[in-house]
Amino acid sequence: MSPFRDGVFDRRTFLQENAMGIGMFAIASLLMEDQAMGVPKEVQLRPPVFDMKPKQPHRPPRAKAMISLFQHGGPSHMDLMDPKPELSRLDGKSYEGDIGFSFIKRATKQLKGTPWKFRKHGECGTEISELMPELGNIVDDVCIVRSMQTGHNGHEVSIRYMNNGIAGVTGRPSLGSWITYGLGSESQNLPAYIVLTDPGGHPVDGVHNWSNGWMPSMFQGTVLRPKDPRILNLDPPQHLRGEVQEQNLSFLNELNRRHAAKYPGAHDLEARIASYELAARMQESAQDALDLSQETEATKKMYGLDNETTREYGTRCLIARRLVERGVRFVQLFLGGQPWDNHSNLQETLPSICNRTDRPSAALVKDLKQRGMLDEVLVHWGGEIGRLPVVEGDPAKGGRDHNGQGFSMWLAGGGIRGGMTYGSTDEVGHRAVENVVKAHDYQATVLDLFGMDFKDLYFLRNGQPERLVTHDDAKIVHEIMT
């Protein structure tokens, strides 16, 4: 079959035959799901338009961007940011309460106090473990929520609850997808939702962590490669640069417009064309965002780029700051596997992951504050579960089993009140007992910080409204806001 139609190349042939070096950076935005006609509530009667142009929230927002430092595996709260002197006093004694174990063959009911010391930090006097000294240095800018709860001990079931709104259910849009769907992006030259993965591999539950679910794929997290070059094929071949590339892109745009004119009202097609245009614009913007040579040596050192242990995670934290600085709405960092899943050898494995992440995480908050960005950028640090107060396995070299009944996370910036703790677990750290914050409360609170009403933000799927927050008892935690 001839590739010509009416004297010109058809669009498919032109794309196949011309390697213009646009790159794969926007591939997550290129293919749209057919018949996914979802729009925010206030414009539900208007023709849906799929783009990333900035959209007005329901009310004035506190946060305009978010960086989520997701800590897969379940950080041990009683060893890190939830001191339990009574647990230490009862060390070695039998726990009398009921416990749900994930690994029954290694289970014990012997209480295990923390082997690490806590001390007060900052003007607020919040107690932090010696394992996280850098968190201690920023504690006046941080709110530690000590009463998180998913009610499930498993990793995947709790991850999906924290990220997607319903425990254990796959195929739903992630938090980043909902935020970018509702608000669009401040930058038209970079994707609105970017994911920075680990060189060690994907996190547990893989791509479900940044899925767009049944939303159009432009709302899926765009994944950067975990090492340089983070975007392949970004530069065009030498012989296609400059004026040649501009002509090629102009010609492709004309073909796209002709094709769109034949199918008026095909909004998914319009969005697809916009995504190709975005890919072309990103050649220059993406290179600029990822160029760390523009940073001072002092900044690089603050993030730990001078240290082998912290260099990799520090690099990604610094890239995250550069991305939100350029208008990216949502950036999420993941760790390979689940390094906080310390079932054994707690006294070696827990310090190891703390040493890797504590300095870069704190540096991100410091850096945002120094640049006057912290007020509008929400930073989240936390996992999907915590750990049990009893030892798992050998009392001398054991670890801690899963615990979704009570755990800790911290938030900073973006309308969060710093220098405070919120909620509490019981005297040994097993269950959240005061001001319990469930995953849907966390999501409702995040949306509120972005100026969105969690009840009024929905996506029409087959004519029915779908929401991130599906629990009728969900509440916004106003107490932790400025």
For each residue, the residues with C-beta under 8 A, 3 or more apart:
1:
2:
3: 9 10 13 17
4: 7 8 9 10
5: 8 9 10
6:
7: 4
8: 4 5 255
9: 3 4 5 13 14 17 255
10: 3 4 5 13 14 255
11: 14 15 252 255 256 259
12: 15 16
13: 3 9 10 16 17
14: 9 10 11 17 18 251 252 255
15: 11 12 18 252
16: 12 13
17: 3 9 13 14
18: 14 15 240 248 252
19: 236 237 240
20: 236 240 245 248 249 252 280
21: 233 234 235 236 237 240 245 283
22: 26 233 236 276 279 280 283
23: 26 231 232 233 234 279 282 283 286
24: 27 231 232 233
25: 191 222 224 231 234 279 282 286
26: 22 23 29 30 191 222 275 276 278 279 282
27: 24 30 222
28: 191 212 217 218 220 221 222 223
29: 26 191 217 218 220 222 275 278 279
30: 26 27 217 272 275 276 279
31: 217 272
32: 36 50 216 217 218 268 269 271 272
33: 36 214 215 216 217 268
34: 268
35:
36: 32 33 214 215 216 268 461
37: 48 267 460
38: 48 181 215 216 458 459 460 461 466
39: 43 44 46 48 49 459 460
40: 43 44 55 181 182 457 458
41: 44 456 457 458
42: 58 456
43: 39 40 46
44: 39 40 41 460
45:
46: 39 43
47: 265 267
48: 37 38 39 267
49: 39 267 270 271
50: 32 216 218 267 268 270 271 274
51: 184 271 274
52: 180 184 185 188 191 192 218 278
53: 184 185 188
54: 183 184 185 186
55: 40 182 183 184
56:
57: 60 61 182 183 450 451 452
58: 42 451 452 453 456 457
59: 451 453
60: 57 451
61: 57 64 415 449 450 451 452
62: 375 376 414 415 449 450 451 481 482
63: 66 376 377 378 413 414 415 446 449 450
64: 61 186 329 376 377 414 450
65: 186 324 327 328 329 330 331 376 377 378 414
66: 63 176 179 324 329 330 331 377 378 379 380 414 446 450
67: 320 321 324 331 332 333 364 377 378 379 380
68: 175 176 330 331 332 333 380
69: 317 333 357 361 364 379 380 381 382
70: 163 203 209 332 333 334 335 380 382 383
71: 75 335 340 357 381 382 383
72: 155 159 203 204 334 335 337 338 339 340 341 383 384
73: 155 204 335 337 338 339 340 341 342 383
74: 155 338 340 341 383 384 385 386 387 402 403 407
75: 71 80 340 382 383 386 387 407 408
76: 79 80 340 342 346 350 386 387 400
77: 80 81 82 146 386 387 406 407 408 425 429
78: 82 83 84 87 114 386 387 389 425 428 429
79: 76 114 115 116 129 131 346 350 387
80: 75 76 77 128 129 131 132 354 408
81: 77 128 129 132 135 144 146 408 410
82: 77 78 144 146 408 424 425 429
83: 78 114 118 127 129
84: 78 87 88 113 114 389 425 427 428 429
85: 88 89
86: 89 90 427 428
87: 78 84 90 91 111 112 113 114 389 427 428 429
88: 84 85 91 113 114
89: 85 86 113
90: 86 87 93 111 113 428
91: 87 88 111 112 113
92: 110 111 395
93: 90 110 111
94: 109 110 111
95: 99 109 110 111 389 390 428 430
96:
97: 430
98:
99: 95 107 109 388 390 430
100: 153 405
101: 104 107 153 388 401
102: 153 154 401 402
103: 106 107 343 392 401
104: 101 107
105:
106: 103 343 392 393 398 401
107: 99 101 103 104 390 392 401
108: 390 391 392 393 395 398
109: 94 95 99 390
110: 92 93 94 95 390 391 395
111: 87 90 91 92 93 94 95 389 390 391 428
112: 87 91 389 390 391 395 398 400
113: 84 87 88 89 90 91
114: 78 79 83 84 87 88 118 129
115: 79 347
116: 79 129 130 131
117: 129 130
118: 83 114 127 128 129 130
119: 127 128 130 136
120: 125 126 127
121: 124 125 126 127 128 136 137 139
122: 125 126 136 137 139 140 419
123: 140 419
124: 121 139 140 418 419 420
125: 120 121 122
126: 120 121 122 139 142 144 419 420 421
127: 83 118 119 120 121
128: 80 81 118 119 121 132 133 135 136 139
129: 79 80 81 83 114 116 117 118 132
130: 116 117 118 119 133
131: 79 80 116 350 351 354 358
132: 80 81 128 129 135 136 354 358
133: 128 130 136 137 358
134: 137 138 358 359 361 362 363
135: 81 128 132 138 139 142 358 361 362 410
136: 119 121 122 128 132 133 139
137: 121 122 133 134 362 366
138: 134 135 141 142 362 365 366 412
139: 121 122 124 126 128 135 136 142 144 419
140: 122 123 124 418 419
141: 138 365 369 374 412 413 418 419
142: 126 135 138 139 365 410 411 412 416 418 419
143: 410 411 412 416 417 418 419 420 421 422 480
144: 81 82 126 139 408 409 410 420 421 422
145: 148 408 409 410 411 421 422 423 437 442 477 480
146: 77 81 82 408 421 422 423 424 425 432
147: 406 422 423 424 425 432 433 434 435 436 437
148: 145 382 386 406 407 408 409 423 432 437 438 439 442
149: 404 405 406 407 431 432 436 437 438 439
150: 157 158 161 162 167 384 385 404 438 439
151: 167 404 405 438
152: 157 158 161 167 168 385 404
153: 100 101 102 158 385 401 402 403 404 405
154: 102 157 158 168 402 404
155: 72 73 74 158 159 204 205 338 341 384 385 402
156: 159 160 168 204 205 208
157: 150 152 154 160 161 167 168
158: 150 152 153 154 155 161 162 167 384 385 404 439
159: 72 155 156 162 163 204 205 208 209 384
160: 156 157 163 164 166 167 168 169 170 172 205 208
161: 150 152 157 158 164 165 166 167 168 384 439 440
162: 150 158 159 384 439 442
163: 70 159 160 174 175 208 209
164: 160 161 169 170 172 173 174 175 208 211 213 468
165: 161 172 439 440 443 467 468 469 470
166: 160 161 169 172 470
167: 150 151 152 157 158 160 161 439
168: 152 154 156 157 160 161
169: 160 164 166 172
170: 160 164 208 211
171: 211 213 214
172: 160 164 165 166 169 211 213 214
173: 164 177 178 181 211 212 213 214 215 219 459 468
174: 163 164 177 178 209 210 211 212 213 221
175: 68 163 164 178 179 330 443 446 468
176: 66 68 179 180 193 195 210 221 330 332
177: 173 174 180 181 193 210 211 212 213 215 219 220 221
178: 173 174 175 181 182 447 457 468
179: 66 175 176 182 183 193 329 330 446 447 450 452
180: 52 176 177 183 184 185 192 193 219 329 330
181: 38 40 173 177 178 215 219 459
182: 40 55 57 178 179 447 450 452 457
183: 54 55 57 179 180 329 450 452
184: 51 52 53 54 55 180 192 329
185: 52 53 54 180 188 190 191 192 327 328 329
186: 54 64 65 327 328 329
187: 190 192 285 326 327 328
188: 52 53 185 278 281
189: 278 281 282 284 285 326 327
190: 185 187 194 282 285 286 289 323 326 327 328
191: 25 26 28 29 52 185 194 222 278 282 328
192: 52 180 184 185 187 219 328 329 330
193: 176 177 179 180 210 219 220 221 222 328 329 330 331 332
194: 190 191 221 222 223 224 323 328 330 331 332
195: 176 209 210 221 222 223 224 331 332 334
196: 224 226 316 319 320 331 332 333 334
197: 201 202 203 223 224 226 334 336
198: 201 202 203 226 312 334 335 336
199: 226 227 312 336
200: 335 336 337
201: 197 198 336 337
202: 197 198 206 207 334 336
203: 70 72 197 198 206 209 334 335 336 337 338
204: 72 73 155 156 159 337 338
205: 155 156 159 160 208 209
206: 202 203 209
207: 202 210 211
208: 156 159 160 163 164 170 205 211
209: 70 159 163 174 195 203 205 206 221 332 334
210: 174 176 177 193 195 207 220 221 223 332
211: 164 170 171 172 173 174 177 207 208 220 221
212: 28 173 174 177 215 216 217 218 219 220 221
213: 164 171 172 173 174 177
214: 33 36 171 172 173 459 461 466
215: 33 36 38 173 177 181 212 219 220 459
216: 32 33 36 38 50 212 219 268 271
217: 28 29 30 31 32 33 212 220
218: 28 29 32 50 52 212 271 275
219: 173 177 180 181 192 193 212 215 216
220: 28 29 177 193 210 211 212 215 217
221: 28 174 176 177 193 194 195 209 210 211 212 330 332
222: 25 26 27 28 29 191 193 194 195
223: 28 194 195 197 210
224: 25 194 195 196 197 230 231 290 319
225: 228 229 230 231 232
226: 196 197 198 199 230
227: 199 230
228: 225
229: 225 232 234
230: 224 225 226 227 290 319
231: 23 24 25 224 225 234 286 290
232: 23 24 225 229
233: 21 22 23 24
234: 21 23 25 229 231 282 283 286 287
235: 21 241 283
236: 19 20 21 22 240 241 245 283
237: 19 21 240 241
238: 241
239: 244
240: 18 19 20 21 236 237 244 245 248
241: 235 236 237 238 244 245
242: 245 246
243: 246 247
244: 239 240 241 247 248
245: 20 21 236 240 241 242 248 249
246: 242 243 249 250
247: 243 244 250 251
248: 18 20 240 244 245 251 252
249: 20 245 246 252 253 280
250: 246 247 253 254
251: 14 247 248 254 255
252: 11 14 15 18 20 248 249 255 256 276
253: 249 250 256 257 277
254: 250 251 257 258
255: 8 9 10 11 14 251 252 258 259
256: 11 252 253 259 260 273 276
257: 253 254 260 261 273
258: 254 255 261 262
259: 11 255 256 262 263 269
260: 256 257 263 264 266 269 270 273
261: 257 258 264
262: 258 259
263: 259 260 266 269
264: 260 261
265: 47
266: 260 263 269 270
267: 37 47 48 49 50 270 271
268: 32 33 34 36 50 216 271 272
269: 32 259 260 263 266 272 273
270: 49 50 260 266 267 273 274
271: 32 49 50 51 216 218 267 268 274 275
272: 30 31 32 268 269 275 276
273: 256 257 260 269 270 276 277
274: 50 51 270 271 277 278
275: 26 29 30 218 271 272 278 279
276: 22 26 30 252 256 272 273 279 280
277: 253 273 274 280 281
278: 26 29 52 188 189 191 274 275 281 282
279: 22 23 25 26 29 30 275 276 282
280: 20 22 249 276 277 283
281: 188 189 277 278 284 285
282: 23 25 26 189 190 191 234 278 279 285 286
283: 21 22 23 234 235 236 280 286 287
284: 189 281 287 288
285: 187 189 190 281 282 288 289 326
286: 23 25 190 231 234 282 283 289 290
287: 234 283 284 290 291
288: 284 285 291 326
289: 190 285 286 319 322 323 326
290: 224 230 231 286 287 319 322
291: 287 288 294
292: 295 300 305 315 318 319 322
293:
294: 291
295: 292 299 300 318
296: 299 300
297: 300 301
298: 301 302
299: 295 296 302 303 318 367
300: 292 295 296 297 303 305 306 314 318
301: 297 298 304 305 306
302: 298 299 363 366 367
303: 299 300 310 314 315 317 318 359 360 363 364 367
304: 301 307 309 310 311 313 314 359 360 363
305: 292 300 301 310 311 314 315 318
306: 300 301 311
307: 304 310 311 314 359
308: 311
309: 304 355 356
310: 303 304 305 307 313 314 355 356 357 359 360
311: 304 305 306 307 308 314 315
312: 198 199 315 316 356
313: 304 310 316 317 333 356 357 360
314: 300 303 304 305 307 310 311 317 318 359 360 363
315: 292 303 305 311 312 318 319
316: 196 312 313 319 320 333 360
317: 69 303 313 314 320 321 333 360 361 363 364
318: 292 295 299 300 303 305 314 315 321 322 360 363 364 367
319: 196 224 230 289 290 292 315 316 322 323
320: 67 196 316 317 323 324 331 333 364
321: 67 317 318 324 325 364 367 368 371 373
322: 289 290 292 318 319 325 326
323: 190 194 289 319 320 326 328 331
324: 65 66 67 320 321 327 328 329 331 373 377
325: 321 322 371 373
326: 187 189 190 285 288 289 322 323
327: 65 185 186 187 189 190 324
328: 65 185 186 187 190 191 192 193 194 323 324 331
329: 64 65 66 179 180 183 184 185 186 192 193 324
330: 65 66 68 175 176 179 180 192 193 194 221
331: 65 66 67 68 193 194 195 196 320 323 324 328
332: 67 68 70 176 193 194 195 196 209 210 221
333: 67 68 69 70 196 313 316 317 320
334: 70 72 195 196 197 198 202 203 209
335: 70 71 72 73 198 200 203 338 339 340 353 357
336: 197 198 199 200 201 202 203 339
337: 72 73 200 201 203 204 341
338: 72 73 74 155 203 204 335 341
339: 72 73 335 336 349 352 353 356
340: 71 72 73 74 75 76 335 350 353 383
341: 72 73 74 155 337 338
342: 73 76 345 346 349 350 387 399 400
343: 103 106 392 393 399 400 401
344: 349 392 393 394 397 398 399
345: 342 348 349 397 398 399
346: 76 79 342 349 350 398 399 400
347: 115 350 351 397
348: 345 351 352
349: 339 342 344 345 346 352 353 399
350: 76 79 131 340 342 346 347 353 354
351: 131 347 348 354 355
352: 339 348 349 355 356
353: 335 339 340 349 350 356 357
354: 80 131 132 350 351 357 358
355: 309 310 351 352 358
356: 309 310 312 313 339 352 353
357: 69 71 310 313 335 353 354 360 361
358: 131 132 133 134 135 354 355 361 362
359: 134 303 304 307 310 314 362 363
360: 303 304 310 313 314 316 317 318 357 363 364
361: 69 134 135 317 357 358 364 365 381
362: 134 135 137 138 358 359 365 366
363: 134 302 303 304 314 317 318 359 360 366 367
364: 67 69 303 317 318 320 321 360 361 367 368 379
365: 138 141 142 361 362 368 369 374 379 412 413
366: 137 138 302 362 363 369 370
367: 299 302 303 318 321 363 364 370 371
368: 321 364 365 371 373 374 377 379 413
369: 141 365 366 372 373 374 413
370: 366 367
371: 321 325 367 368
372: 369 375
373: 321 324 325 368 369 376 377 413
374: 141 365 368 369 377 379 412 413 414
375: 62 372 413 414 415
376: 62 63 64 65 373 413 414
377: 63 64 65 66 67 324 368 373 374 413 414
378: 63 65 66 67 411 412 413 414 415 416 446 449 450
379: 66 67 69 364 365 368 374 411 412 413 414
380: 66 67 68 69 70 409 410 411 446
381: 69 71 361 409 410 411
382: 69 70 71 75 148 407 408 409 410
383: 70 71 72 73 74 75 340 386 407 409
384: 72 74 150 155 158 159 161 162 404
385: 74 150 152 153 155 158 402 403 404 407
386: 74 75 76 77 78 148 383 403 404 406 407 408 429
387: 74 75 76 77 78 79 342 399 400 401 402 403 407
388: 99 101 392 400 401 402 403 430
389: 78 84 87 95 111 112 400 428 429 430
390: 95 99 107 108 109 110 111 112 400 401
391: 108 110 111 112 394 395 398 399 400
392: 103 106 107 108 343 344 388 398 399 400 401
393: 106 108 343 344 397 398 399
394: 344 391 397 398
395: 92 108 110 112 391 398
396:
397: 344 345 347 393 394
398: 106 108 112 344 345 346 391 392 393 394 395
399: 342 343 344 345 346 349 387 391 392 393
400: 76 112 342 343 346 387 388 389 390 391 392 403
401: 101 102 103 106 107 153 343 387 388 390 392
402: 74 102 153 154 155 385 387 388
403: 74 153 385 386 387 388 400 406 407 430
404: 149 150 151 152 153 154 158 384 385 386 407
405: 100 149 151 153 430 431 432
406: 77 147 148 149 386 403 425 426 429 430 431 432 433
407: 74 75 77 148 149 382 383 385 386 387 403 404 425 432
408: 75 77 80 81 82 144 145 146 148 382 386
409: 144 145 148 380 381 382 383
410: 81 135 142 143 144 145 380 381 382
411: 142 143 145 378 379 380 381 414 416 480
412: 138 141 142 143 365 374 378 379 416 418
413: 63 141 365 368 369 373 374 375 376 377 378 379 416
414: 62 63 64 65 66 374 375 376 377 378 379 411 449
415: 61 62 63 375 378 449 481 482
416: 142 143 378 411 412 413 449 480 481 482
417: 143 420 479 480 481 482
418: 124 140 141 142 143 412
419: 122 123 124 126 139 140 141 142 143
420: 124 126 143 144 417 480
421: 126 143 144 145 146 424
422: 143 144 145 146 147 435 437 477 479 480
423: 145 146 147 148 432 434 435 436 437
424: 82 146 147 421 432 433 434 435
425: 77 78 82 84 146 147 406 407 428 429 430 431 432 433
426: 406 429 430 431 433
427: 84 86 87
428: 78 84 86 87 90 95 111 389 425
429: 77 78 82 84 87 386 389 406 425 426
430: 95 97 99 388 389 403 405 406 425 426
431: 149 405 406 425 426
432: 146 147 148 149 405 406 407 423 424 425 436 437
433: 147 406 424 425 426 436
434: 147 423 424
435: 147 422 423 424 477 479
436: 147 149 423 432 433
437: 145 147 148 149 422 423 432 441 442 477
438: 148 149 150 151 441 442 471 474
439: 148 149 150 158 161 162 165 167 442 443
440: 161 165 443 444 469 470 471 474
441: 437 438 444 445 474 475 476 477
442: 145 148 162 437 438 439 445 446 477
443: 165 175 439 440 446 447 454 468 469 474
444: 440 441 447 448 454 469 474 475 476
445: 441 442 448 449 476 477 480 481
446: 63 66 175 179 378 380 442 443 449 450
447: 178 179 182 443 444 450 452 453 454 457 468 469
448: 444 445 451 452 453 454 476 481
449: 61 62 63 378 414 415 416 445 446 481
450: 57 61 62 63 64 66 179 182 183 378 446 447
451: 57 58 59 60 61 62 448
452: 57 58 61 179 182 183 447 448 456 457
453: 58 59 447 448 456 457
454: 443 444 447 448 457 467 468 469 474 476
455: 467 469
456: 41 42 58 452 453
457: 40 41 58 178 182 447 452 453 454 467 468
458: 38 40 41 465 466 467
459: 38 39 173 181 214 215 465 466 467
460: 37 38 39 44 463 464 465 466
461: 36 38 214 464 465 466
462:
463: 460
464: 460 461
465: 458 459 460 461
466: 38 214 458 459 460 461
467: 165 454 455 457 458 459 470
468: 164 165 173 175 178 443 447 454 457
469: 165 440 443 444 447 454 455 474
470: 165 166 440 467
471: 438 440 474
472:
473:
474: 438 440 441 443 444 454 469 471
475: 441 444
476: 441 444 445 448 454
477: 145 422 435 437 441 442 445 480 481
478: 481
479: 417 422 435
480: 143 145 411 416 417 420 422 445 477
481: 62 415 416 417 445 448 449 477 478
482: 62 415 416 417
